[in-house]
Amino acid sequence: MINLKNNDLLRDACLIAGEWSHAQSGKTMPVVNAATGEKIADVPLMAQVETQRAIEAAEAAQKEWKTQTAASRAKILHSWVNLIQENSEDLARLMTLEGGKPLAEARGEINYAASFITWFAEEAKRVDGVLLQPTAADQRFIVSKQPVGVCAAITPWNFPAAMITRKVAPALAAGCAIIVKPAEQTPLTALALAKLAELAGLPQGLLQVITGDAKEIGGELCRNATVRKLSFTGSTDTGRLLMAQCAPTIKKLSLELGGNAPVIVFDDADIELAVKGIMASKFRNSGQTCVCANRIYVQSGIYQALSAELVKAVEALKVGNGMDDGVTQGPLINAKAIEKVELHIHDAVEKGATVLTGGHKHALGGNFFAPTVVANVTQNMRFAKEETFGPVAPLFKFETDAEAVNYANDTEFGLAAYIFTQDAKRQWLIPEALEYGMVGVNTGLISNEVAPFGGIKQSGLGREGSRFGIDEYLEMKYVCVKL
Ligand code: ADP
Protein backbone atom coordinates (compact mmCIF):
# COMPACT_ATOMS: atom_id res chain seq x y z
CA MET A 1 0.00 0.00 0.00
CA ILE A 2 1.31 3.43 -0.86
CA ASN A 3 1.28 6.03 1.82
CA LEU A 4 0.82 9.49 0.40
CA LYS A 5 -0.15 12.73 2.13
CA ASN A 6 -2.60 13.35 -0.66
CA ASN A 7 -4.00 10.03 -1.83
CA ASP A 8 -5.79 11.76 -4.67
CA LEU A 9 -2.46 11.82 -6.46
CA LEU A 10 -2.51 8.07 -6.91
CA ARG A 11 -4.61 7.80 -10.06
CA ASP A 12 -6.00 4.67 -11.65
CA ALA A 13 -7.53 6.49 -14.63
CA CYS A 14 -6.29 8.66 -17.48
CA LEU A 15 -7.09 12.32 -18.04
CA ILE A 16 -8.85 12.60 -21.39
CA ALA A 17 -11.05 15.50 -22.43
CA GLY A 18 -11.21 16.66 -18.84
CA GLU A 19 -12.48 13.34 -17.52
CA TRP A 20 -10.66 10.68 -15.56
CA SER A 21 -11.34 7.74 -17.83
CA HIS A 22 -10.80 3.99 -17.97
CA ALA A 23 -10.02 2.02 -21.11
CA GLN A 24 -13.04 1.35 -23.29
CA SER A 25 -12.01 -2.32 -23.29
CA GLY A 26 -11.94 -2.29 -19.48
CA LYS A 27 -8.37 -3.58 -19.62
CA THR A 28 -5.68 -2.42 -17.24
CA MET A 29 -1.94 -2.89 -16.86
CA PRO A 30 -0.03 -3.29 -13.61
CA VAL A 31 2.57 -0.89 -12.30
CA VAL A 32 5.19 -2.59 -10.16
CA ASN A 33 7.56 -1.43 -7.48
CA ALA A 34 10.97 -1.43 -9.18
CA ALA A 35 12.75 -2.48 -5.98
CA THR A 36 10.48 -5.30 -4.83
CA GLY A 37 8.57 -6.40 -7.92
CA GLU A 38 5.28 -6.02 -6.02
CA LYS A 39 2.29 -4.53 -7.78
CA ILE A 40 1.60 -0.94 -6.73
CA ALA A 41 -1.43 -0.12 -8.86
CA ASP A 42 -3.26 -0.76 -12.10
CA VAL A 43 -3.63 1.87 -14.81
CA PRO A 44 -5.77 1.77 -17.95
CA LEU A 45 -4.52 -0.17 -20.93
CA MET A 46 -5.71 2.28 -23.54
CA ALA A 47 -5.39 1.99 -27.28
CA GLN A 48 -6.24 3.73 -30.55
CA VAL A 49 -9.83 4.68 -29.78
CA GLU A 50 -8.96 6.63 -26.64
CA THR A 51 -6.05 8.28 -28.43
CA GLN A 52 -8.37 9.54 -31.14
CA ARG A 53 -10.71 10.94 -28.51
CA ALA A 54 -7.83 12.76 -26.86
CA ILE A 55 -6.68 14.22 -30.17
CA GLU A 56 -10.16 15.60 -30.87
CA ALA A 57 -10.36 17.12 -27.39
CA ALA A 58 -6.89 18.62 -27.78
CA GLU A 59 -7.81 20.22 -31.08
CA ALA A 60 -10.88 21.88 -29.61
CA ALA A 61 -9.08 23.04 -26.48
CA GLN A 62 -6.10 24.44 -28.36
CA LYS A 63 -8.28 26.72 -30.48
CA GLU A 64 -9.27 28.62 -27.35
CA TRP A 65 -5.93 28.37 -25.53
CA LYS A 66 -3.93 29.95 -28.35
CA THR A 67 -6.07 33.10 -28.13
CA GLN A 68 -5.17 33.68 -24.49
CA THR A 69 -2.41 36.10 -23.59
CA ALA A 70 0.98 34.73 -22.72
CA ALA A 71 0.55 36.20 -19.25
CA SER A 72 -2.65 34.28 -18.59
CA ARG A 73 -1.10 31.03 -19.80
CA ALA A 74 1.91 31.75 -17.59
CA LYS A 75 -0.34 32.31 -14.59
CA ILE A 76 -1.75 28.80 -14.85
CA LEU A 77 1.71 27.33 -15.34
CA HIS A 78 2.89 29.11 -12.19
CA SER A 79 -0.07 27.69 -10.25
CA TRP A 80 0.87 24.24 -11.50
CA VAL A 81 4.45 24.69 -10.25
CA ASN A 82 3.19 25.80 -6.86
CA LEU A 83 1.08 22.66 -6.54
CA ILE A 84 3.99 20.49 -7.66
CA GLN A 85 6.18 22.05 -4.96
CA GLU A 86 3.47 21.62 -2.32
CA ASN A 87 3.11 17.96 -3.25
CA SER A 88 6.74 17.30 -4.04
CA GLU A 89 7.21 14.64 -1.38
CA ASP A 90 4.28 12.59 -2.67
CA LEU A 91 5.49 12.95 -6.24
CA ALA A 92 9.00 11.90 -5.27
CA ARG A 93 7.69 8.85 -3.42
CA LEU A 94 5.57 7.77 -6.37
CA MET A 95 8.60 8.15 -8.61
CA THR A 96 10.86 6.10 -6.37
CA LEU A 97 8.26 3.37 -6.06
CA GLU A 98 7.64 2.92 -9.75
CA GLY A 99 11.03 3.88 -11.18
CA GLY A 100 13.40 2.79 -8.42
CA LYS A 101 15.62 5.86 -8.12
CA PRO A 102 16.72 6.81 -4.60
CA LEU A 103 14.32 9.20 -2.89
CA ALA A 104 16.94 11.97 -2.74
CA GLU A 105 17.33 11.76 -6.52
CA ALA A 106 13.57 11.68 -6.98
CA ARG A 107 13.22 14.86 -4.91
CA GLY A 108 15.91 16.44 -7.04
CA GLU A 109 14.04 15.43 -10.17
CA ILE A 110 10.81 17.04 -8.96
CA ASN A 111 12.66 20.34 -8.53
CA TYR A 112 14.28 19.89 -11.91
CA ALA A 113 10.89 19.11 -13.47
CA ALA A 114 9.33 22.16 -11.83
CA SER A 115 12.15 24.39 -13.07
CA PHE A 116 11.09 23.81 -16.68
CA ILE A 117 7.55 24.96 -15.96
CA THR A 118 8.69 28.15 -14.26
CA TRP A 119 11.19 28.79 -17.02
CA PHE A 120 8.72 28.38 -19.87
CA ALA A 121 5.97 30.30 -18.08
CA GLU A 122 8.38 33.23 -18.28
CA GLU A 123 9.55 32.46 -21.81
CA ALA A 124 5.94 32.54 -23.00
CA LYS A 125 6.07 36.31 -22.51
CA ARG A 126 9.11 36.65 -24.76
CA VAL A 127 7.72 35.01 -27.89
CA ASP A 128 8.28 38.05 -30.06
CA GLY A 129 8.02 38.69 -33.78
CA VAL A 130 9.99 41.09 -35.99
CA LEU A 131 9.40 43.63 -38.70
CA LEU A 132 11.81 43.16 -41.59
CA GLN A 133 12.99 45.81 -43.98
CA PRO A 134 10.70 45.59 -47.03
CA THR A 135 12.08 45.44 -50.56
CA ALA A 136 9.67 48.19 -51.76
CA ALA A 137 8.45 51.36 -50.06
CA ASP A 138 4.81 50.29 -50.21
CA GLN A 139 5.32 46.97 -48.42
CA ARG A 140 5.59 45.84 -44.83
CA PHE A 141 7.09 42.47 -43.84
CA ILE A 142 5.89 41.00 -40.56
CA VAL A 143 7.27 37.82 -39.00
CA SER A 144 5.33 36.39 -36.08
CA LYS A 145 5.38 33.12 -34.20
CA GLN A 146 2.35 30.95 -33.72
CA PRO A 147 1.75 27.75 -31.77
CA VAL A 148 2.26 24.54 -33.71
CA GLY A 149 -1.12 23.20 -32.57
CA VAL A 150 -1.79 19.74 -31.17
CA CYS A 151 1.40 18.08 -29.93
CA ALA A 152 2.24 14.64 -28.61
CA ALA A 153 4.92 13.55 -26.16
CA ILE A 154 6.18 10.01 -25.71
CA THR A 155 8.39 9.81 -22.67
CA PRO A 156 10.74 7.35 -20.93
CA TRP A 157 10.85 5.83 -17.44
CA ASN A 158 14.26 7.15 -16.35
CA PHE A 159 12.99 10.71 -15.66
CA PRO A 160 9.27 10.15 -15.11
CA ALA A 161 8.55 13.81 -14.29
CA ALA A 162 11.22 15.97 -15.92
CA MET A 163 10.95 14.45 -19.38
CA ILE A 164 7.26 15.31 -19.27
CA THR A 165 7.52 18.89 -18.01
CA ARG A 166 10.41 19.63 -20.39
CA LYS A 167 7.95 18.99 -23.24
CA VAL A 168 4.61 19.96 -21.73
CA ALA A 169 5.69 23.32 -20.29
CA PRO A 170 7.01 24.83 -23.55
CA ALA A 171 4.05 23.39 -25.46
CA LEU A 172 1.48 24.95 -23.11
CA ALA A 173 3.45 28.18 -22.84
CA ALA A 174 3.53 28.49 -26.63
CA GLY A 175 -0.24 28.00 -26.86
CA CYS A 176 -0.28 24.33 -27.89
CA ALA A 177 -2.23 21.39 -26.46
CA ILE A 178 -0.26 18.24 -25.67
CA ILE A 179 -1.04 14.56 -25.22
CA VAL A 180 1.44 12.56 -23.16
CA LYS A 181 2.04 8.85 -23.40
CA PRO A 182 4.28 8.06 -20.45
CA ALA A 183 6.46 4.95 -20.25
CA GLU A 184 4.55 1.87 -19.14
CA GLN A 185 6.89 1.46 -16.14
CA THR A 186 6.23 4.95 -14.72
CA PRO A 187 2.69 6.15 -15.47
CA LEU A 188 1.83 7.11 -11.88
CA THR A 189 4.11 10.16 -11.74
CA ALA A 190 2.65 11.33 -15.07
CA LEU A 191 -0.94 10.91 -13.90
CA ALA A 192 -0.21 12.73 -10.64
CA LEU A 193 1.29 15.64 -12.58
CA ALA A 194 -1.84 15.76 -14.72
CA LYS A 195 -4.01 15.81 -11.60
CA LEU A 196 -2.06 18.80 -10.30
CA ALA A 197 -2.38 20.58 -13.65
CA GLU A 198 -6.12 20.05 -13.46
CA LEU A 199 -6.17 21.49 -9.92
CA ALA A 200 -4.12 24.44 -11.14
CA GLY A 201 -6.98 25.36 -13.43
CA LEU A 202 -5.56 24.23 -16.75
CA PRO A 203 -8.55 24.05 -19.09
CA GLN A 204 -9.55 20.54 -20.10
CA GLY A 205 -8.06 18.94 -23.17
CA LEU A 206 -4.79 20.88 -23.03
CA LEU A 207 -2.81 18.29 -21.12
CA GLN A 208 -4.02 14.72 -21.48
CA VAL A 209 -2.23 11.60 -20.33
CA ILE A 210 -2.87 8.23 -21.94
CA THR A 211 -1.41 5.04 -20.53
CA GLY A 212 -1.43 1.73 -22.31
CA ASP A 213 -0.32 0.02 -25.45
CA ALA A 214 2.71 1.95 -26.76
CA LYS A 215 2.38 0.75 -30.33
CA GLU A 216 -1.34 1.52 -30.60
CA ILE A 217 -1.21 4.90 -28.87
CA GLY A 218 2.07 5.87 -30.55
CA GLY A 219 0.80 4.62 -33.89
CA GLU A 220 -2.26 6.86 -33.76
CA LEU A 221 -0.31 9.88 -32.47
CA CYS A 222 2.07 9.54 -35.42
CA ARG A 223 -0.55 8.74 -38.05
CA ASN A 224 -3.18 11.33 -37.14
CA ALA A 225 -2.81 14.48 -39.22
CA THR A 226 -4.29 16.68 -36.47
CA VAL A 227 -1.17 16.04 -34.39
CA ARG A 228 1.35 18.50 -35.77
CA LYS A 229 4.32 17.69 -33.60
CA LEU A 230 5.85 14.75 -31.79
CA SER A 231 8.41 15.13 -29.06
CA PHE A 232 10.02 11.86 -28.06
CA THR A 233 12.64 10.89 -25.52
CA GLY A 234 13.81 7.29 -25.57
CA SER A 235 15.92 4.83 -27.46
CA THR A 236 17.37 5.55 -30.90
CA ASP A 237 15.63 2.49 -32.34
CA THR A 238 12.20 3.64 -31.21
CA GLY A 239 12.98 7.20 -32.31
CA ARG A 240 13.88 5.97 -35.76
CA LEU A 241 10.60 4.05 -35.96
CA LEU A 242 8.53 7.02 -34.80
CA MET A 243 10.29 9.32 -37.24
CA ALA A 244 9.35 6.97 -40.07
CA GLN A 245 5.78 6.78 -38.79
CA CYS A 246 5.58 10.58 -38.75
CA ALA A 247 6.88 10.91 -42.30
CA PRO A 248 3.52 10.55 -44.08
CA THR A 249 2.08 13.52 -42.19
CA ILE A 250 5.39 15.49 -42.14
CA LYS A 251 5.23 16.23 -38.43
CA LYS A 252 7.58 18.55 -36.67
CA LEU A 253 9.86 16.37 -34.54
CA SER A 254 11.97 16.68 -31.44
CA LEU A 255 13.93 13.54 -30.67
CA GLU A 256 16.08 13.01 -27.60
CA LEU A 257 17.62 9.62 -28.24
CA GLY A 258 20.42 7.42 -27.02
CA GLY A 259 23.89 8.57 -26.11
CA ASN A 260 27.27 6.95 -25.71
CA ALA A 261 28.89 9.65 -23.62
CA PRO A 262 32.66 9.70 -23.48
CA VAL A 263 34.58 11.13 -20.55
CA ILE A 264 38.16 12.15 -21.30
CA VAL A 265 40.46 12.55 -18.33
CA PHE A 266 43.77 14.14 -19.25
CA ASP A 267 47.04 13.72 -17.34
CA ASP A 268 46.78 17.27 -16.00
CA ALA A 269 43.29 16.74 -14.50
CA ASP A 270 42.50 17.27 -10.84
CA ILE A 271 41.89 13.61 -9.90
CA GLU A 272 39.50 14.35 -7.07
CA LEU A 273 37.38 16.55 -9.31
CA ALA A 274 37.47 14.00 -12.13
CA VAL A 275 36.35 11.18 -9.85
CA LYS A 276 33.58 13.37 -8.47
CA GLY A 277 32.44 14.23 -11.99
CA ILE A 278 32.59 10.63 -13.17
CA MET A 279 30.60 9.47 -10.16
CA ALA A 280 27.94 12.11 -10.76
CA SER A 281 27.65 11.41 -14.45
CA LYS A 282 28.08 7.63 -14.39
CA PHE A 283 26.17 6.50 -11.33
CA ARG A 284 23.20 8.87 -11.24
CA ASN A 285 20.01 6.85 -11.52
CA SER A 286 22.24 3.72 -11.40
CA GLY A 287 23.72 4.64 -14.75
CA GLN A 288 20.37 4.92 -16.47
CA THR A 289 20.39 8.38 -18.00
CA CYS A 290 21.06 9.24 -21.63
CA VAL A 291 23.86 11.60 -20.60
CA CYS A 292 25.52 9.04 -18.31
CA ALA A 293 29.22 8.53 -18.89
CA ASN A 294 29.45 5.38 -20.97
CA ARG A 295 33.15 5.30 -21.83
CA ILE A 296 35.89 6.71 -19.65
CA TYR A 297 39.11 7.48 -21.51
CA VAL A 298 42.02 8.10 -19.16
CA GLN A 299 45.45 9.31 -20.26
CA SER A 300 48.17 6.80 -19.43
CA GLY A 301 50.06 8.96 -16.92
CA ILE A 302 47.05 9.26 -14.61
CA TYR A 303 45.41 5.89 -15.34
CA GLN A 304 46.55 3.95 -12.26
CA ALA A 305 45.90 6.77 -9.81
CA LEU A 306 42.47 7.55 -11.23
CA SER A 307 41.33 3.91 -11.31
CA ALA A 308 42.33 3.43 -7.68
CA GLU A 309 40.39 6.52 -6.56
CA LEU A 310 37.38 5.61 -8.69
CA VAL A 311 37.23 2.10 -7.21
CA LYS A 312 37.25 3.61 -3.71
CA ALA A 313 34.38 5.94 -4.58
CA VAL A 314 32.37 3.17 -6.25
CA GLU A 315 32.82 0.84 -3.30
CA ALA A 316 31.40 3.56 -1.03
CA LEU A 317 28.07 3.58 -2.91
CA LYS A 318 25.11 2.14 -1.07
CA VAL A 319 22.83 -0.13 -3.06
CA GLY A 320 19.29 -0.75 -1.90
CA ASN A 321 15.61 0.12 -2.03
CA GLY A 322 15.40 3.79 -3.01
CA MET A 323 13.00 4.40 -0.13
CA ASP A 324 15.66 3.51 2.45
CA ASP A 325 17.86 6.14 4.06
CA GLY A 326 21.32 6.64 2.64
CA VAL A 327 20.75 4.54 -0.47
CA THR A 328 22.55 6.00 -3.47
CA GLN A 329 21.93 3.21 -5.99
CA GLY A 330 18.49 1.83 -6.63
CA PRO A 331 17.61 -1.18 -8.77
CA LEU A 332 17.81 -1.23 -12.54
CA ILE A 333 14.47 -0.88 -14.26
CA ASN A 334 14.01 -4.52 -15.25
CA ALA A 335 15.64 -7.90 -15.92
CA LYS A 336 16.45 -6.92 -19.50
CA ALA A 337 18.55 -4.04 -18.22
CA ILE A 338 20.51 -6.43 -16.00
CA GLU A 339 21.07 -8.77 -18.94
CA LYS A 340 22.53 -5.96 -21.03
CA VAL A 341 24.94 -4.94 -18.28
CA GLU A 342 26.04 -8.56 -17.83
CA LEU A 343 26.48 -8.99 -21.58
CA HIS A 344 28.73 -5.93 -21.81
CA ILE A 345 30.89 -7.01 -18.88
CA HIS A 346 31.13 -10.59 -20.15
CA ASP A 347 32.08 -9.42 -23.64
CA ALA A 348 34.81 -7.14 -22.26
CA VAL A 349 36.28 -9.76 -19.93
CA GLU A 350 36.36 -12.31 -22.76
CA LYS A 351 38.35 -9.85 -24.83
CA GLY A 352 40.88 -9.12 -22.07
CA ALA A 353 39.36 -6.52 -19.71
CA THR A 354 39.67 -6.77 -15.92
CA VAL A 355 36.91 -6.22 -13.36
CA LEU A 356 38.29 -4.02 -10.57
CA THR A 357 35.17 -4.06 -8.43
CA GLY A 358 31.62 -5.41 -8.76
CA GLY A 359 30.94 -7.19 -12.03
CA HIS A 360 27.96 -9.19 -10.85
CA LYS A 361 24.39 -8.95 -9.61
CA HIS A 362 24.07 -7.47 -6.15
CA ALA A 363 23.44 -9.75 -3.19
CA LEU A 364 20.02 -8.12 -2.76
CA GLY A 365 18.85 -10.03 -5.86
CA GLY A 366 16.00 -8.73 -8.02
CA ASN A 367 17.15 -6.05 -10.40
CA PHE A 368 19.98 -4.84 -8.21
CA PHE A 369 23.47 -4.79 -9.73
CA ALA A 370 26.75 -4.21 -7.92
CA PRO A 371 28.38 -0.90 -8.98
CA THR A 372 31.25 -1.92 -11.20
CA VAL A 373 34.56 -0.65 -12.53
CA VAL A 374 36.21 -2.45 -15.45
CA ALA A 375 39.78 -1.69 -16.56
CA ASN A 376 41.74 -2.35 -19.76
CA VAL A 377 38.70 -1.76 -21.93
CA THR A 378 39.41 -1.29 -25.65
CA GLN A 379 37.62 -0.03 -28.74
CA ASN A 380 36.70 -3.51 -29.98
CA MET A 381 34.43 -4.17 -27.00
CA ARG A 382 30.67 -3.54 -26.70
CA PHE A 383 31.35 -0.85 -24.11
CA ALA A 384 32.84 1.26 -26.90
CA LYS A 385 29.89 0.96 -29.27
CA GLU A 386 26.69 0.55 -27.25
CA GLU A 387 25.04 2.42 -24.43
CA THR A 388 25.35 0.16 -21.35
CA PHE A 389 22.69 2.01 -19.31
CA GLY A 390 23.80 0.55 -16.01
CA PRO A 391 26.18 1.10 -13.09
CA VAL A 392 29.39 0.13 -14.86
CA ALA A 393 32.40 2.39 -15.40
CA PRO A 394 34.63 1.05 -18.20
CA LEU A 395 38.14 2.52 -18.24
CA PHE A 396 39.98 2.91 -21.55
CA LYS A 397 43.60 4.09 -21.79
CA PHE A 398 44.89 6.68 -24.29
CA GLU A 399 48.18 8.46 -25.04
CA THR A 400 47.57 11.56 -27.18
CA ASP A 401 44.84 14.20 -27.40
CA ALA A 402 44.12 13.30 -31.01
CA GLU A 403 43.69 9.65 -30.10
CA ALA A 404 41.21 10.53 -27.33
CA VAL A 405 39.15 12.75 -29.62
CA ASN A 406 39.09 10.07 -32.34
CA TYR A 407 37.94 7.43 -29.90
CA ALA A 408 35.32 9.75 -28.42
CA ASN A 409 33.89 10.61 -31.83
CA ASP A 410 33.94 7.03 -33.09
CA THR A 411 30.23 6.44 -32.53
CA GLU A 412 26.96 7.17 -34.30
CA PHE A 413 25.78 8.99 -31.17
CA GLY A 414 26.44 12.62 -30.23
CA LEU A 415 24.58 13.64 -27.09
CA ALA A 416 26.88 14.50 -24.17
CA ALA A 417 30.63 14.35 -23.59
CA TYR A 418 32.79 15.33 -20.64
CA ILE A 419 36.42 16.31 -20.28
CA PHE A 420 38.60 16.82 -17.24
CA THR A 421 41.67 18.99 -17.66
CA GLN A 422 43.23 22.02 -16.01
CA ASP A 423 44.82 23.15 -19.26
CA ALA A 424 43.04 26.22 -20.63
CA LYS A 425 43.89 25.38 -24.24
CA ARG A 426 42.43 21.91 -23.93
CA GLN A 427 39.33 23.34 -22.26
CA TRP A 428 38.67 25.30 -25.47
CA LEU A 429 39.98 23.03 -28.20
CA ILE A 430 38.76 19.61 -27.11
CA PRO A 431 35.05 20.59 -26.78
CA GLU A 432 35.32 22.19 -30.24
CA ALA A 433 36.63 18.92 -31.67
CA LEU A 434 34.04 16.71 -29.98
CA GLU A 435 31.02 15.87 -32.13
CA TYR A 436 28.46 16.26 -29.36
CA GLY A 437 25.52 18.52 -28.60
CA MET A 438 26.70 19.15 -25.04
CA VAL A 439 30.12 19.07 -23.38
CA GLY A 440 30.91 19.29 -19.68
CA VAL A 441 34.34 20.67 -18.78
CA ASN A 442 35.46 19.61 -15.31
CA THR A 443 31.92 18.68 -14.38
CA GLY A 444 29.70 15.64 -14.73
CA LEU A 445 26.43 17.51 -14.31
CA ILE A 446 25.32 19.69 -17.19
CA SER A 447 21.52 19.55 -17.41
CA ASN A 448 19.36 22.42 -16.24
CA GLU A 449 16.42 24.45 -17.50
CA VAL A 450 18.60 27.31 -18.76
CA ALA A 451 20.79 25.26 -21.12
CA PRO A 452 19.81 23.77 -24.49
CA PHE A 453 19.66 20.01 -24.02
CA GLY A 454 20.01 17.81 -27.08
CA GLY A 455 22.23 15.83 -29.34
CA ILE A 456 23.59 15.61 -32.86
CA LYS A 457 24.09 12.62 -35.18
CA GLN A 458 21.82 9.72 -34.18
CA SER A 459 21.23 11.16 -30.71
CA GLY A 460 18.39 13.26 -31.99
CA LEU A 461 16.84 16.41 -33.34
CA GLY A 462 16.05 19.69 -31.66
CA ARG A 463 16.82 21.16 -28.26
CA GLU A 464 14.84 21.15 -25.02
CA GLY A 465 14.91 23.68 -22.20
CA SER A 466 16.62 27.08 -22.54
CA ARG A 467 15.38 30.11 -24.44
CA PHE A 468 15.60 28.04 -27.62
CA GLY A 469 13.31 25.26 -26.36
CA ILE A 470 10.01 27.07 -26.95
CA ASP A 471 10.78 27.45 -30.65
CA GLU A 472 10.19 23.72 -31.07
CA TYR A 473 6.51 24.42 -30.34
CA LEU A 474 6.21 27.50 -32.55
CA GLU A 475 5.92 28.05 -36.28
CA MET A 476 7.13 31.20 -37.98
CA LYS A 477 4.61 33.12 -40.02
CA TYR A 478 5.63 35.72 -42.57
CA VAL A 479 3.05 38.27 -43.69
CA CYS A 480 3.79 40.53 -46.65
CA VAL A 481 1.55 43.62 -46.68
CA LYS A 482 1.17 45.63 -49.86
CA LEU A 483 0.02 49.09 -48.83
P1 ADP B 1 13.42 1.85 -23.36
O1 ADP B 1 13.95 0.67 -24.12
O2 ADP B 1 14.43 2.54 -22.56
O3 ADP B 1 12.16 1.59 -22.60
P2 ADP B 1 11.96 3.01 -25.51
O4 ADP B 1 12.46 3.91 -26.57
O5 ADP B 1 11.48 1.67 -25.92
O6 ADP B 1 13.12 2.93 -24.46
O7 ADP B 1 10.80 3.71 -24.68
C1 ADP B 1 10.61 5.08 -24.55
C2 ADP B 1 9.15 5.40 -24.73
O8 ADP B 1 8.77 4.99 -26.04
C3 ADP B 1 8.19 4.67 -23.79
O9 ADP B 1 7.13 5.54 -23.45
C4 ADP B 1 7.70 3.53 -24.61
O10 ADP B 1 6.44 3.05 -24.21
C5 ADP B 1 7.60 4.18 -25.97
N1 ADP B 1 7.60 3.24 -27.10
C6 ADP B 1 8.29 2.11 -27.26
N2 ADP B 1 8.00 1.54 -28.44
C7 ADP B 1 7.08 2.33 -29.05
C8 ADP B 1 6.36 2.28 -30.29
N3 ADP B 1 6.54 1.30 -31.15
N4 ADP B 1 5.49 3.29 -30.56
C9 ADP B 1 5.30 4.30 -29.68
N5 ADP B 1 5.93 4.39 -28.51
C10 ADP B 1 6.83 3.43 -28.18
Residues whose N, C-alpha, C, O or C-beta is under 5 A from the ligand:
A	BS01	ADP	I154 T155 P156 K181 P182 A183 E184 A214 K215 G218 G219 T233 G234 S235 T238
